[in-house]
Amino acid sequence: MSTPSTPVTTSTTSTTSPADTPDTPSAPKQQQQQQQRQRQRRRRRRTAERRPRFAIAVTAVFFALLYLPVAVVVLFSFNSQKSLTVFEGFSFRWYHAFLQDDVILDSLGMSLRVSLVAMAGSLVLGVALALGLVRSRSRLGSFAGLVMLVPLITPEIVTGVAAMLLFKGLGITLSTTTVMLAEITFSISYVTVILRSRIAALNPEVEEAAMDLGATRRQALRLVTLPALLPSILASAVLIFALVFDDFVLAYFTTGVDPQPLSVRIYSAIRFGVQPTINAVGTLMLAGSVGLIVLALAIPRLFGRRGGLDLLSGK
């Protein structure tokens, strides 16, 4: 008796030949493509990092036109002769002449007095205004903050004419006092802008902690807030002194006949011809102004705070 035979199924695995698979790039071709992409990335990076030559040229021309006349003034202030076109030798002759000119020295003394008074007055009013603007939470405080910025964007000649008309309308004779009042009014905005950003960055909890420990609000302001604002106050003081000392437009419209601020005196002397002494005076004013502004920007960093430029920009 025969048994039925069971069919045996064999599983066959289908193998595909390389000809049946889609074309794939070989290893050398992949390396070439990768190297080409890397070269494109490096080319784009070099293009992005390339210095704009046209912008550099325009900047160089701008600074040359701006500072070349100043360099000429400084150079001819050391000229040994009276010539303003030919440099004939190095000498301090015109600096000695400046120190012996009583009229210019009187104007220098007036400029120093006006600068000191304007610095002190604008600091007192500017600190109070900055504190009020930061601590005020009403709409009036926001509006006052916008109004405070108006003197910064108003042309100075408009401010000078307005100040002169105001003094004339009130029957006040133009003198050193009118120059001081005008400069104080003009400088308050600068102090407020610098101190406002610093006050806003202070932690109010420190002042509240001082009051919790028994200090009054005035004591907390005097012992906690003002010492924290000291670097910004000193920077503002030096900056205001430099700005007022060099100011011409506002001083020209609000000064009297005699004595006149140094900037106005120099302008009056130049109308009758430039003298080498004026070059010496201008060089000394330039050196003093640059030194004061550098000191104003460096004072906050000496205290470990932000620089004056950051304070002005509000960063």
Backbone as CSV, one residue per row, in Angstrom:
resi,resn,N_x,N_y,N_z,CA_x,CA_y,CA_z,C_x,C_y,C_z
1,MET,0.872,-1.170,0.000,0.000,0.000,0.000,0.898,1.205,0.000
2,SER,0.676,2.015,-1.023,1.592,3.163,-1.206,1.023,4.388,-0.536
3,THR,1.934,5.137,0.109,1.541,6.403,0.796,1.657,7.548,-0.186
4,PRO,0.686,8.478,-0.136,0.758,9.622,-1.065,1.947,10.505,-0.746
5,SER,2.557,10.941,-1.771,3.761,11.788,-1.575,3.331,13.245,-1.392
6,THR,3.886,13.862,-0.369,3.571,15.291,-0.081,4.482,16.163,-0.898
7,PRO,3.896,17.132,-1.557,4.757,18.024,-2.362,5.650,18.861,-1.491
8,VAL,6.847,18.940,-1.837,7.848,19.727,-1.086,7.985,21.066,-1.776
9,THR,7.696,22.138,-0.993,7.813,23.506,-1.535,9.125,24.077,-1.098
10,THR,9.837,24.473,-2.014,11.152,25.092,-1.711,11.036,26.599,-1.906
11,SER,11.451,27.333,-0.900,11.392,28.814,-0.963,12.636,29.308,-1.647
12,THR,12.414,30.000,-2.670,13.539,30.553,-3.419,13.637,32.047,-3.132
13,THR,14.780,32.487,-2.780,15.029,33.922,-2.517,15.460,34.579,-3.797
14,SER,14.734,35.595,-4.109,15.040,36.310,-5.346,16.199,37.255,-5.116
15,THR,17.164,37.190,-5.878,18.336,38.092,-5.798,18.295,39.039,-6.973
16,THR,18.567,40.304,-6.676,18.553,41.332,-7.722,19.963,41.621,-8.137
17,SER,20.117,41.726,-9.354,21.447,42.030,-9.880,21.692,43.527,-9.804
18,PRO,22.951,43.946,-9.813,23.248,45.393,-9.775,22.607,46.147,-10.907
19,ALA,22.328,45.448,-11.995,21.707,46.156,-13.122,20.269,46.526,-12.839
20,ASP,19.594,45.720,-11.908,18.204,46.026,-11.590,18.041,47.183,-10.617
21,THR,19.013,47.556,-9.819,18.918,48.631,-8.806,19.087,49.969,-9.489
22,PRO,18.473,51.026,-8.880,18.641,52.356,-9.477,20.077,52.796,-9.353
23,ASP,20.457,53.686,-10.251,21.845,54.145,-10.262,22.131,54.971,-9.024
24,THR,23.142,54.632,-8.292,23.595,55.374,-7.109,24.999,55.852,-7.375
25,PRO,25.318,57.127,-6.893,26.649,57.653,-7.135,27.685,56.842,-6.388
26,SER,28.748,56.668,-7.001,29.849,55.938,-6.387,30.497,56.789,-5.313
27,ALA,31.368,56.175,-4.508,32.029,56.875,-3.400,32.871,58.044,-3.880
28,PRO,33.661,57.917,-4.920,34.434,59.083,-5.377,33.545,60.244,-5.805
29,LYS,32.415,59.922,-6.421,31.517,60.992,-6.841,30.884,61.690,-5.640
30,GLN,30.551,60.950,-4.614,30.018,61.553,-3.386,31.042,62.475,-2.741
31,GLN,32.293,62.065,-2.706,33.330,62.908,-2.119,33.492,64.200,-2.916
32,GLN,33.405,64.095,-4.243,33.524,65.295,-5.055,32.375,66.273,-4.779
33,GLN,31.163,65.740,-4.661,30.024,66.607,-4.365,30.165,67.258,-2.989
34,GLN,30.643,66.488,-2.008,30.819,67.043,-0.671,31.887,68.131,-0.671
35,GLN,32.981,67.916,-1.364,34.024,68.932,-1.446,33.513,70.181,-2.164
36,GLN,32.701,69.967,-3.181,32.152,71.116,-3.891,31.225,71.932,-2.993
37,ARG,30.413,71.278,-2.178,29.541,71.999,-1.237,30.361,72.756,-0.200
38,GLN,31.447,72.137,0.282,32.296,72.819,1.246,32.940,74.061,0.635
39,ARG,33.372,73.933,-0.639,33.960,75.103,-1.295,32.931,76.214,-1.465
40,GLN,31.694,75.869,-1.745,30.647,76.881,-1.868,30.372,77.568,-0.535
41,ARG,30.384,76.766,0.545,30.175,77.370,1.872,31.307,78.343,2.202
42,ARG,32.565,77.922,1.934,33.687,78.802,2.222,33.632,80.065,1.366
43,ARG,33.184,79.934,0.116,33.079,81.096,-0.762,32.013,82.064,-0.249
44,ARG,30.882,81.529,0.185,29.836,82.399,0.730,30.294,83.060,2.023
45,ARG,31.049,82.321,2.858,31.538,82.902,4.108,32.524,84.031,3.842
46,ARG,33.423,83.832,2.870,34.377,84.886,2.536,33.676,86.101,1.958
47,THR,32.620,85.868,1.176,31.869,86.992,0.626,31.171,87.782,1.725
48,ALA,30.626,87.050,2.713,29.950,87.740,3.821,30.936,88.499,4.695
49,GLU,32.152,87.940,4.860,33.138,88.586,5.711,33.964,89.627,4.981
50,ARG,33.778,89.780,3.704,34.560,90.740,2.942,34.183,92.164,3.345
51,ARG,35.172,93.000,3.547,34.926,94.366,3.973,34.370,95.197,2.818
52,PRO,33.332,95.984,3.108,32.778,96.838,2.037,33.745,97.978,1.723
53,ARG,34.448,97.873,0.619,35.483,98.855,0.298,34.897,100.240,0.036
54,PHE,33.738,100.291,-0.599,33.141,101.599,-0.872,32.760,102.310,0.424
55,ALA,32.174,101.555,1.376,31.798,102.170,2.658,33.029,102.642,3.416
56,ILE,34.114,101.866,3.358,35.347,102.276,4.030,35.909,103.544,3.397
57,ALA,35.851,103.629,2.075,36.353,104.821,1.395,35.530,106.058,1.755
58,VAL,34.205,105.910,1.788,33.339,107.036,2.149,33.604,107.473,3.588
59,THR,33.785,106.507,4.479,34.076,106.845,5.881,35.401,107.579,6.008
60,ALA,36.410,107.119,5.283,37.716,107.775,5.338,37.641,109.216,4.824
61,VAL,36.910,109.427,3.724,36.757,110.782,3.190,36.006,111.669,4.175
62,PHE,34.988,111.113,4.820,34.208,111.885,5.794,35.078,112.353,6.955
63,PHE,35.843,111.428,7.540,36.678,111.815,8.674,37.811,112.751,8.253
64,ALA,38.291,112.598,7.018,39.326,113.515,6.539,38.788,114.938,6.424
65,LEU,37.591,115.078,5.842,36.986,116.405,5.724,36.616,116.988,7.084
66,LEU,36.307,116.120,8.038,35.868,116.587,9.345,37.037,117.028,10.216
67,TYR,38.129,116.266,10.194,39.219,116.513,11.132,40.458,117.138,10.502
68,LEU,40.543,117.207,9.189,41.701,117.842,8.576,41.796,119.328,8.922
69,PRO,40.697,120.109,8.877,40.809,121.516,9.313,41.244,121.649,10.773
70,VAL,40.774,120.734,11.633,41.184,120.784,13.039,42.686,120.512,13.164
71,ALA,43.177,119.559,12.379,44.603,119.260,12.404,45.430,120.454,11.930
72,VAL,44.925,121.197,10.942,45.630,122.390,10.466,45.690,123.452,11.558
73,VAL,44.584,123.640,12.273,44.563,124.615,13.370,45.585,124.240,14.444
74,VAL,45.619,122.976,14.801,46.574,122.522,15.817,48.006,122.710,15.331
75,LEU,48.264,122.399,14.070,49.622,122.523,13.531,50.100,123.970,13.556
76,PHE,49.270,124.902,13.064,49.703,126.293,12.971,49.656,127.018,14.313
77,SER,49.089,126.384,15.334,49.187,126.991,16.664,50.608,126.907,17.206
78,PHE,51.419,126.019,16.621,52.818,125.885,17.024,53.768,126.532,16.018
79,ASN,53.237,127.330,15.104,54.077,127.980,14.100,54.902,129.095,14.752
80,SER,56.128,129.180,14.383,57.007,130.196,14.969,56.770,131.579,14.382
81,GLN,56.129,131.656,13.209,55.871,132.930,12.567,54.373,133.196,12.517
82,LYS,54.011,134.388,12.068,52.609,134.779,12.046,51.863,134.213,10.858
83,SER,52.547,133.584,9.955,51.920,133.061,8.743,50.901,131.980,9.086
84,LEU,49.782,132.028,8.365,48.729,131.029,8.533,48.667,130.068,7.355
85,THR,49.639,130.177,6.474,49.679,129.303,5.299,50.967,128.497,5.190
86,VAL,52.049,129.004,5.761,53.346,128.333,5.672,53.850,128.064,7.079
87,PHE,54.127,126.806,7.357,54.666,126.434,8.668,56.184,126.596,8.621
88,GLU,56.704,127.510,9.424,58.120,127.865,9.338,58.944,127.379,10.527
89,GLY,58.328,126.760,11.498,59.099,126.263,12.636,58.216,126.009,13.839
90,PHE,58.707,125.203,14.754,57.938,124.824,15.944,58.233,125.803,17.064
91,SER,57.155,126.334,17.686,57.331,127.303,18.768,56.062,127.388,19.600
92,PHE,56.221,127.805,20.873,55.086,128.048,21.773,54.784,129.544,21.864
93,ARG,55.157,130.279,20.836,55.029,131.741,20.867,53.584,132.184,21.075
94,TRP,52.650,131.568,20.389,51.264,132.019,20.435,50.550,131.566,21.700
95,TYR,51.045,130.540,22.338,50.494,130.151,23.640,50.911,131.157,24.709
96,HIS,52.137,131.660,24.622,52.569,132.731,25.533,51.765,134.006,25.285
97,ALA,51.471,134.303,24.011,50.671,135.485,23.705,49.250,135.346,24.256
98,PHE,48.708,134.146,24.207,47.370,133.916,24.765,47.355,134.155,26.274
99,LEU,48.370,133.680,26.959,48.416,133.841,28.418,48.626,135.297,28.837
100,GLN,49.045,136.148,27.919,49.258,137.557,28.234,48.134,138.454,27.721
101,ASP,47.120,137.876,27.108,45.986,138.641,26.581,44.894,138.695,27.645
102,ASP,44.701,139.863,28.255,43.738,139.998,29.357,42.293,139.835,28.880
103,VAL,41.991,140.274,27.663,40.616,140.184,27.161,40.201,138.719,26.991
104,ILE,41.067,137.936,26.383,40.741,136.523,26.176,40.712,135.778,27.505
105,LEU,41.598,136.153,28.430,41.603,135.499,29.736,40.323,135.809,30.506
106,ASP,39.803,137.037,30.373,38.520,137.361,31.013,37.384,136.521,30.414
107,SER,37.407,136.356,29.106,36.387,135.518,28.465,36.527,134.065,28.897
108,LEU,37.754,133.604,29.052,37.972,132.237,29.538,37.415,132.064,30.946
109,GLY,37.656,133.045,31.807,37.114,132.974,33.160,35.598,132.962,33.172
110,MET,34.982,133.755,32.286,33.515,133.752,32.222,32.997,132.402,31.741
111,SER,33.638,131.821,30.741,33.199,130.515,30.253,33.304,129.458,31.340
112,LEU,34.348,129.517,32.133,34.497,128.551,33.224,33.405,128.737,34.270
113,ARG,33.087,129.983,34.616,32.028,130.234,35.605,30.674,129.768,35.082
114,VAL,30.379,130.082,33.841,29.097,129.659,33.267,29.004,128.138,33.218
115,SER,30.095,127.483,32.861,30.084,126.022,32.774,29.866,125.391,34.138
116,LEU,30.512,125.907,35.165,30.367,125.345,36.506,28.952,125.556,37.043
117,VAL,28.409,126.758,36.857,27.055,127.033,37.350,26.028,126.198,36.576
118,ALA,26.176,126.114,35.256,25.248,125.311,34.461,25.348,123.840,34.834
119,MET,26.543,123.361,35.114,26.714,121.967,35.509,25.999,121.694,36.828
120,ALA,26.197,122.572,37.820,25.575,122.359,39.129,24.052,122.473,39.043
121,GLY,23.556,123.511,38.365,22.113,123.698,38.279,21.415,122.586,37.506
122,SER,21.997,122.173,36.375,21.368,121.118,35.585,21.425,119.777,36.297
123,LEU,22.447,119.540,37.121,22.513,118.284,37.869,21.408,118.212,38.914
124,VAL,21.224,119.283,39.659,20.185,119.276,40.704,18.805,119.083,40.086
125,LEU,18.495,119.862,39.068,17.178,119.759,38.445,17.039,118.472,37.634
126,GLY,18.115,118.045,36.985,18.044,116.830,36.177,17.845,115.575,37.002
127,VAL,18.522,115.489,38.151,18.347,114.328,39.029,16.913,114.270,39.549
128,ALA,16.395,115.413,39.981,15.019,115.442,40.482,14.022,115.080,39.382
129,LEU,14.245,115.596,38.162,13.334,115.296,37.062,13.412,113.829,36.667
130,ALA,14.612,113.264,36.642,14.757,111.849,36.283,14.069,110.951,37.302
131,LEU,14.226,111.257,38.590,13.554,110.472,39.625,12.034,110.566,39.486
132,GLY,11.549,111.781,39.212,10.111,111.950,39.070,9.551,111.225,37.859
133,LEU,10.286,111.241,36.746,9.795,110.579,35.542,9.780,109.061,35.691
134,VAL,10.787,108.506,36.373,10.848,107.055,36.539,9.826,106.580,37.561
135,ARG,9.698,107.312,38.661,8.790,106.878,39.732,7.332,107.204,39.422
136,SER,7.087,108.140,38.525,5.702,108.491,38.204,5.081,107.427,37.299
137,ARG,3.889,107.013,37.612,3.194,105.982,36.851,1.933,106.514,36.170
138,SER,1.811,107.829,36.112,0.626,108.420,35.497,0.920,108.777,34.039
139,ARG,-0.121,109.094,33.316,0.041,109.509,31.935,0.763,110.843,31.842
140,LEU,0.600,111.667,32.861,1.295,112.956,32.865,2.804,112.751,32.896
141,GLY,3.263,111.729,33.624,4.689,111.448,33.663,5.223,111.005,32.311
142,SER,4.447,110.193,31.592,4.868,109.771,30.250,4.907,110.957,29.293
143,PHE,3.929,111.837,29.396,3.926,113.017,28.534,5.094,113.935,28.862
144,ALA,5.398,114.074,30.154,6.543,114.907,30.546,7.851,114.316,30.034
145,GLY,7.930,112.976,29.987,9.130,112.345,29.444,9.323,112.659,27.969
146,LEU,8.230,112.718,27.220,8.333,113.082,25.807,8.697,114.550,25.640
147,VAL,8.113,115.419,26.454,8.422,116.846,26.368,9.875,117.103,26.723
148,MET,10.424,116.305,27.644,11.808,116.473,28.057,12.783,116.224,26.908
149,LEU,12.379,115.421,25.922,13.248,115.117,24.788,13.222,116.196,23.714
150,VAL,12.291,117.131,23.800,12.166,118.161,22.766,13.437,119.004,22.633
151,PRO,14.057,119.484,23.734,15.283,120.271,23.559,16.414,119.525,22.870
152,LEU,16.412,118.196,22.934,17.483,117.431,22.294,17.345,117.404,20.779
153,ILE,16.121,117.518,20.270,15.906,117.443,18.826,15.602,118.805,18.218
154,THR,15.421,119.821,19.045,15.168,121.166,18.535,16.481,121.815,18.127
155,PRO,16.553,122.458,16.960,17.782,123.172,16.580,18.168,124.192,17.641
156,GLU,19.451,124.234,17.942,19.901,125.104,19.023,19.667,126.568,18.712
157,ILE,19.685,126.934,17.447,19.448,128.328,17.096,18.023,128.751,17.460
158,VAL,17.077,127.804,17.367,15.700,128.103,17.774,15.647,128.333,19.284
159,THR,16.353,127.490,20.021,16.397,127.671,21.478,17.050,128.993,21.851
160,GLY,18.125,129.358,21.157,18.810,130.615,21.446,17.945,131.825,21.169
161,VAL,17.273,131.843,20.026,16.391,132.971,19.696,15.225,133.046,20.679
162,ALA,14.656,131.885,21.051,13.544,131.877,22.002,13.986,132.414,23.369
163,ALA,15.187,132.003,23.811,15.687,132.495,25.096,15.925,134.005,25.053
164,MET,16.480,134.503,23.949,16.721,135.945,23.840,15.409,136.727,23.852
165,LEU,14.411,136.234,23.112,13.118,136.926,23.093,12.451,136.890,24.461
166,LEU,12.617,135.780,25.186,12.039,135.687,26.524,12.666,136.706,27.465
167,PHE,13.990,136.800,27.445,14.656,137.767,28.320,14.315,139.205,27.924
168,LYS,14.247,139.462,26.640,13.872,140.805,26.196,12.438,141.129,26.595
169,GLY,11.526,140.153,26.464,10.143,140.388,26.833,9.958,140.634,28.320
170,LEU,10.780,140.011,29.142,10.696,140.214,30.588,11.484,141.424,31.052
171,GLY,12.140,142.104,30.130,12.909,143.285,30.489,14.217,142.979,31.188
172,ILE,14.770,141.799,30.983,16.031,141.401,31.608,17.172,141.731,30.656
173,THR,18.148,142.450,31.162,19.308,142.807,30.352,20.196,141.587,30.151
174,LEU,20.642,141.386,28.911,21.515,140.250,28.611,22.852,140.423,29.322
175,SER,23.239,139.371,30.029,24.466,139.431,30.817,24.935,138.006,31.076
176,THR,25.866,137.878,32.003,26.348,136.545,32.371,25.236,135.710,32.983
177,THR,24.331,136.353,33.728,23.235,135.622,34.362,22.305,135.006,33.325
178,THR,21.993,135.739,32.269,21.110,135.192,31.237,21.764,134.010,30.522
179,VAL,23.070,134.077,30.327,23.763,132.940,29.708,23.666,131.717,30.611
180,MET,23.845,131.920,31.906,23.771,130.798,32.846,22.377,130.180,32.853
181,LEU,21.342,131.020,32.883,19.969,130.497,32.900,19.657,129.720,31.616
182,ALA,20.093,130.248,30.493,19.831,129.558,29.227,20.577,128.227,29.153
183,GLU,21.814,128.203,29.601,22.597,126.967,29.541,22.051,125.912,30.503
184,ILE,21.590,126.338,31.674,20.993,125.383,32.616,19.743,124.746,32.004
185,THR,18.899,125.586,31.418,17.668,125.070,30.810,17.976,124.091,29.683
186,PHE,18.986,124.405,28.891,19.330,123.555,27.755,19.979,122.242,28.196
187,SER,20.679,122.240,29.337,21.447,121.060,29.756,20.634,120.068,30.578
188,ILE,19.479,120.469,31.069,18.700,119.583,31.928,18.330,118.295,31.195
189,SER,18.000,118.389,29.916,17.568,117.203,29.169,18.677,116.167,29.076
190,TYR,19.921,116.608,28.899,21.031,115.657,28.812,21.197,114.888,30.119
191,VAL,21.133,115.606,31.232,21.272,114.943,32.533,20.122,113.972,32.757
192,THR,18.922,114.367,32.390,17.759,113.511,32.607,17.838,112.237,31.778
193,VAL,18.282,112.346,30.531,18.379,111.164,29.680,19.398,110.171,30.238
194,ILE,20.539,110.680,30.700,21.584,109.789,31.225,21.132,109.112,32.515
195,LEU,20.541,109.887,33.420,20.179,109.336,34.734,18.895,108.514,34.684
196,ARG,18.033,108.811,33.737,16.755,108.100,33.691,16.964,106.602,33.446
197,SER,17.850,106.258,32.528,18.091,104.840,32.251,18.746,104.152,33.442
198,ARG,19.611,104.883,34.145,20.269,104.286,35.311,19.290,104.081,36.464
199,ILE,18.398,105.039,36.689,17.407,104.898,37.763,16.449,103.753,37.453
200,ALA,16.069,103.626,36.185,15.163,102.539,35.813,15.800,101.173,36.027
201,ALA,17.145,101.105,35.962,17.828,99.826,36.153,18.034,99.479,37.619
202,LEU,17.814,100.434,38.532,17.988,100.152,39.953,16.867,99.262,40.469
203,ASN,17.204,98.450,41.421,16.217,97.573,42.043,15.482,98.350,43.138
204,PRO,14.183,98.602,42.997,13.477,99.381,44.025,13.396,98.671,45.365
205,GLU,13.616,97.354,45.374,13.542,96.628,46.643,14.660,97.029,47.598
206,VAL,15.785,97.511,47.064,16.886,97.944,47.939,16.459,99.163,48.737
207,GLU,15.821,100.114,48.069,15.340,101.299,48.773,14.214,100.933,49.741
208,GLU,13.359,100.014,49.357,12.287,99.579,50.259,12.851,98.859,51.475
209,ALA,13.918,98.092,51.290,14.553,97.415,52.426,15.134,98.426,53.399
210,ALA,15.715,99.516,52.880,16.251,100.553,53.755,15.141,101.203,54.567
211,MET,13.988,101.420,53.954,12.868,101.999,54.701,12.287,101.000,55.704
212,ASP,12.340,99.706,55.396,11.900,98.700,56.353,12.799,98.659,57.583
213,LEU,14.063,99.024,57.399,15.008,99.033,58.512,14.962,100.320,59.331
214,GLY,14.043,101.213,58.978,13.856,102.408,59.794,14.211,103.708,59.119
215,ALA,14.748,103.680,57.913,15.112,104.911,57.222,13.868,105.562,56.625
216,THR,13.866,106.877,56.632,12.788,107.604,55.963,13.029,107.589,54.457
217,ARG,12.058,108.108,53.709,12.211,108.110,52.253,13.381,109.004,51.831
218,ARG,13.540,110.148,52.498,14.667,111.031,52.177,15.998,110.385,52.538
219,GLN,16.046,109.697,53.676,17.281,109.026,54.056,17.622,107.887,53.090
220,ALA,16.607,107.158,52.661,16.854,106.095,51.684,17.349,106.668,50.365
221,LEU,16.797,107.824,49.983,17.261,108.469,48.753,18.704,108.951,48.894
222,ARG,19.035,109.506,50.052,20.374,110.070,50.252,21.429,109.004,50.493
223,LEU,21.055,107.914,51.197,22.035,106.909,51.584,22.087,105.706,50.645
224,VAL,21.046,105.498,49.849,20.998,104.305,48.991,20.958,104.673,47.511
225,THR,19.978,105.497,47.143,19.767,105.765,45.717,20.862,106.644,45.129
226,LEU,21.145,107.768,45.780,22.146,108.687,45.238,23.544,108.069,45.154
227,PRO,24.010,107.312,46.169,25.312,106.645,45.978,25.335,105.672,44.803
228,ALA,24.213,105.011,44.538,24.168,104.111,43.381,24.199,104.890,42.072
229,LEU,23.710,106.138,42.099,23.706,106.971,40.898,24.971,107.802,40.747
230,LEU,25.893,107.702,41.684,27.071,108.574,41.680,27.885,108.481,40.392
231,PRO,28.188,107.306,39.855,28.957,107.274,38.592,28.250,107.999,37.453
232,SER,26.952,107.801,37.331,26.205,108.474,36.268,26.137,109.983,36.507
233,ILE,26.043,110.389,37.758,26.008,111.815,38.071,27.341,112.472,37.717
234,LEU,28.443,111.826,38.065,29.752,112.378,37.732,29.967,112.434,36.221
235,ALA,29.557,111.386,35.521,29.682,111.396,34.058,28.842,112.515,33.448
236,SER,27.642,112.714,33.969,26.793,113.795,33.468,27.411,115.158,33.746
237,ALA,28.007,115.310,34.916,28.613,116.597,35.280,29.744,116.957,34.322
238,VAL,30.618,116.005,34.054,31.754,116.281,33.168,31.275,116.544,31.747
239,LEU,30.296,115.785,31.296,29.780,115.960,29.943,29.101,117.318,29.785
240,ILE,28.314,117.746,30.766,27.648,119.036,30.700,28.668,120.160,30.729
241,PHE,29.705,120.026,31.530,30.744,121.058,31.585,31.384,121.238,30.209
242,ALA,31.691,120.125,29.544,32.315,120.205,28.221,31.363,120.814,27.193
243,LEU,30.096,120.422,27.228,29.135,120.943,26.252,28.906,122.438,26.433
244,VAL,28.762,122.883,27.673,28.497,124.300,27.926,29.736,125.139,27.626
245,PHE,30.900,124.638,27.959,32.126,125.402,27.726,32.347,125.649,26.234
246,ASP,31.982,124.696,25.382,32.173,124.831,23.939,30.977,125.459,23.229
247,ASP,29.881,125.680,23.930,28.669,126.138,23.259,28.853,127.561,22.720
248,PHE,28.361,127.753,21.502,28.460,129.080,20.874,27.086,129.681,20.580
249,VAL,26.185,128.900,19.992,24.925,129.448,19.497,24.105,130.036,20.636
250,LEU,23.885,129.250,21.677,23.073,129.725,22.793,23.756,130.886,23.518
251,ALA,25.079,130.801,23.672,25.804,131.890,24.331,25.774,133.168,23.499
252,TYR,25.802,133.019,22.178,25.817,134.205,21.311,24.519,134.989,21.424
253,PHE,23.384,134.316,21.534,22.095,134.995,21.578,21.739,135.509,22.976
254,THR,22.390,135.043,24.009,21.991,135.420,25.372,23.074,136.174,26.135
255,THR,24.224,136.431,25.525,25.288,137.125,26.235,25.160,138.631,26.070
256,GLY,25.792,139.355,26.982,25.807,140.805,26.914,26.998,141.317,26.125
257,VAL,27.338,142.572,26.358,28.445,143.201,25.621,29.776,142.750,26.174
258,ASP,29.956,142.816,27.467,31.251,142.491,28.046,31.060,142.080,29.509
259,PRO,31.688,141.032,29.978,32.542,140.111,29.224,31.701,139.119,28.418
260,GLN,32.312,138.528,27.431,31.658,137.545,26.585,32.285,136.177,26.790
261,PRO,31.512,135.103,26.602,32.108,133.762,26.676,33.230,133.602,25.659
262,LEU,34.098,132.667,25.926,35.283,132.502,25.084,34.907,132.169,23.646
263,SER,33.894,131.334,23.438,33.502,130.983,22.073,33.022,132.203,21.305
264,VAL,32.251,133.081,21.947,31.765,134.298,21.290,32.911,135.265,21.052
265,ARG,33.845,135.346,21.991,35.008,136.227,21.819,35.861,135.770,20.639
266,ILE,36.034,134.479,20.485,36.813,133.966,19.349,36.120,134.307,18.042
267,TYR,34.804,134.157,17.993,34.065,134.497,16.778,34.206,135.983,16.452
268,SER,34.142,136.837,17.454,34.290,138.273,17.221,35.679,138.607,16.707
269,ALA,36.695,137.909,17.214,38.066,138.173,16.762,38.299,137.657,15.346
270,ILE,37.681,136.551,14.986,37.884,135.977,13.655,37.277,136.873,12.576
271,ARG,36.233,137.610,12.882,35.611,138.477,11.877,36.562,139.558,11.383
272,PHE,37.547,139.927,12.191,38.525,140.941,11.796,39.843,140.316,11.339
273,GLY,39.828,139.012,11.112,41.027,138.340,10.651,41.510,137.315,11.661
274,VAL,41.917,136.177,11.143,42.359,135.098,12.015,43.778,135.385,12.492
275,GLN,43.958,135.361,13.787,45.266,135.556,14.389,45.808,134.209,14.873
276,PRO,47.121,134.036,14.862,47.675,132.764,15.358,47.310,132.475,16.807
277,THR,47.023,133.524,17.583,46.609,133.296,18.973,45.306,132.513,19.033
278,ILE,44.420,132.750,18.060,43.153,132.028,18.013,43.406,130.538,17.805
279,ASN,44.423,130.206,17.006,44.758,128.797,16.817,45.181,128.147,18.133
280,ALA,45.957,128.880,18.932,46.379,128.348,20.225,45.183,128.163,21.159
281,VAL,44.278,129.158,21.169,43.087,129.055,22.020,42.216,127.878,21.576
282,GLY,42.023,127.742,20.273,41.218,126.634,19.767,41.827,125.278,20.089
283,THR,43.148,125.184,20.021,43.810,123.920,20.352,43.628,123.576,21.827
284,LEU,43.747,124.574,22.694,43.555,124.322,24.128,42.107,123.938,24.428
285,MET,41.157,124.597,23.784,39.755,124.231,23.987,39.482,122.818,23.485
286,LEU,40.070,122.473,22.352,39.876,121.125,21.818,40.444,120.075,22.761
287,ALA,41.648,120.325,23.266,42.267,119.361,24.183,41.459,119.221,25.467
288,GLY,40.994,120.342,25.997,40.200,120.272,27.216,38.873,119.572,27.015
289,SER,38.209,119.840,25.900,36.909,119.210,25.634,37.050,117.710,25.431
290,VAL,38.059,117.314,24.674,38.267,115.879,24.446,38.584,115.173,25.762
291,GLY,39.424,115.803,26.576,39.755,115.195,27.869,38.543,115.051,28.770
292,LEU,37.680,116.069,28.796,36.485,116.004,29.639,35.502,114.948,29.152
293,ILE,35.320,114.852,27.844,34.373,113.858,27.321,34.889,112.443,27.550
294,VAL,36.193,112.235,27.361,36.773,110.913,27.646,36.610,110.574,29.119
295,LEU,36.806,111.569,29.983,36.618,111.334,31.419,35.169,111.011,31.733
296,ALA,34.234,111.690,31.065,32.812,111.414,31.296,32.439,109.999,30.887
297,LEU,33.038,109.508,29.807,32.739,108.152,29.358,33.455,107.097,30.189
298,ALA,34.573,107.475,30.820,35.362,106.504,31.572,34.936,106.390,33.027
299,ILE,34.302,107.432,33.578,33.944,107.414,34.998,33.035,106.240,35.356
300,PRO,31.954,105.959,34.589,31.123,104.800,34.967,31.894,103.485,34.973
301,ARG,32.827,103.315,34.053,33.591,102.063,34.011,34.555,101.955,35.183
302,LEU,35.001,103.102,35.716,35.845,103.054,36.905,35.092,102.518,38.115
303,PHE,33.783,102.693,38.103,32.936,102.178,39.178,32.332,100.822,38.825
304,GLY,32.765,100.240,37.719,32.231,98.939,37.312,30.855,99.010,36.721
305,ARG,30.490,100.178,36.173,29.165,100.336,35.578,29.310,100.459,34.070
306,ARG,28.165,100.653,33.413,28.163,100.816,31.968,28.790,102.136,31.585
307,GLY,29.307,102.183,30.356,29.944,103.397,29.860,28.930,104.477,29.529
308,GLY,29.440,105.705,29.335,28.578,106.824,29.056,27.800,106.684,27.764
309,LEU,28.394,106.062,26.744,27.688,105.855,25.487,26.497,104.937,25.660
310,ASP,26.658,103.906,26.475,25.529,103.005,26.742,24.437,103.711,27.505
311,LEU,24.831,104.593,28.426,23.835,105.318,29.196,23.049,106.274,28.296
312,LEU,23.753,106.916,27.352,23.072,107.831,26.457,22.093,107.106,25.545
313,SER,22.477,105.920,25.120,21.606,105.154,24.233,20.527,104.385,24.973
314,GLY,20.634,104.328,26.312,19.624,103.641,27.104,19.747,102.138,27.117
315,LYS,20.916,101.590,26.745,21.083,100.142,26.727,21.303,99.596,28.115
